[in-house]
Amino acid sequence: MIRQNWPYSSPVNLAYGHLERVLTWCQASCRDDWRWLLRDSATDNQGWSYQFYFKDGRDALAFQLRWSTA
Protein backbone atom coordinates (compact mmCIF):
# COMPACT_ATOMS: atom_id res chain seq x y z
CA MET A 1 0.00 0.00 0.00
CA ILE A 2 2.83 2.45 0.77
CA ARG A 3 4.42 2.01 -2.66
CA GLN A 4 1.15 2.89 -4.39
CA ASN A 5 0.56 6.06 -2.39
CA TRP A 6 4.22 7.09 -2.06
CA PRO A 7 5.98 5.99 -5.27
CA TYR A 8 9.45 7.34 -4.40
CA SER A 9 11.58 5.83 -1.69
CA SER A 10 15.06 6.07 -0.28
CA PRO A 11 16.89 4.02 2.35
CA VAL A 12 19.05 5.63 5.01
CA ASN A 13 21.23 4.21 7.78
CA LEU A 14 21.46 6.30 10.93
CA ALA A 15 23.32 6.03 14.19
CA TYR A 16 21.27 5.84 17.37
CA GLY A 17 19.72 9.22 18.19
CA HIS A 18 19.93 10.74 14.69
CA LEU A 19 16.43 9.98 13.42
CA GLU A 20 15.01 13.16 14.98
CA ARG A 21 17.33 15.33 12.82
CA VAL A 22 16.09 13.62 9.67
CA LEU A 23 12.43 13.90 10.69
CA THR A 24 12.86 17.60 11.49
CA TRP A 25 14.51 18.15 8.10
CA CYS A 26 11.67 16.34 6.30
CA GLN A 27 9.03 18.40 8.11
CA ALA A 28 10.76 21.64 7.14
CA SER A 29 11.94 20.75 3.63
CA CYS A 30 9.45 18.41 1.96
CA ARG A 31 6.75 19.96 -0.18
CA ASP A 32 4.42 16.96 -0.16
CA ASP A 33 3.52 14.07 2.12
CA TRP A 34 6.16 11.57 3.26
CA ARG A 35 6.43 8.50 5.50
CA TRP A 36 9.15 6.35 7.06
CA LEU A 37 9.51 2.79 8.31
CA LEU A 38 12.14 1.07 10.42
CA ARG A 39 13.70 -1.67 8.27
CA ASP A 40 16.28 -3.17 10.63
CA SER A 41 17.37 -2.46 14.17
CA ALA A 42 20.95 -1.74 15.11
CA THR A 43 23.45 -4.54 15.37
CA ASP A 44 26.84 -4.00 17.00
CA ASN A 45 28.43 -0.93 15.35
CA GLN A 46 25.98 -0.58 12.48
CA GLY A 47 23.26 2.03 12.56
CA TRP A 48 19.54 1.68 12.27
CA SER A 49 18.13 1.15 8.78
CA TYR A 50 15.09 3.18 7.70
CA GLN A 51 13.10 3.48 4.47
CA PHE A 52 11.63 6.88 3.66
CA TYR A 53 8.74 7.23 1.20
CA PHE A 54 7.72 10.35 -0.71
CA LYS A 55 4.84 11.42 -2.94
CA ASP A 56 6.94 14.01 -4.76
CA GLY A 57 10.05 13.05 -6.73
CA ARG A 58 11.70 16.38 -5.88
CA ASP A 59 11.36 15.63 -2.19
CA ALA A 60 12.90 12.19 -2.72
CA LEU A 61 15.84 13.66 -4.65
CA ALA A 62 16.44 16.39 -2.06
CA PHE A 63 16.34 13.73 0.66
CA GLN A 64 18.88 11.58 -1.17
CA LEU A 65 21.21 14.51 -1.75
CA ARG A 66 21.00 15.60 1.90
CA TRP A 67 21.10 12.24 3.68
CA SER A 68 22.94 9.85 1.36
CA THR A 69 26.08 10.18 3.47
CA ALA A 70 24.37 10.35 6.88
TAMORA-V795940 format. One line per field, one symbol per residue. ss: DSSP state (@ for helix, = for strand, . for the rest). burial: I if it has 9 or more other ideal C-beta (glycine too) atoms within 8 Angstrom, else O. A space follows every 10 residues. Layout:
BEGIN
ss->???
burial->???
END
This chain:
BEGIN
ss->.@@@@..=== ====....@@ @@@@@@@@@. ...======= .......=== ====..@@@@ @@@@@@@...
burial->OOOOOIOIII IIIIOOOIIO OIIOIIOOOI OOOIOIOOOO OOOOOOIIII IIIIIIOOII OIIIOOIOOO
END
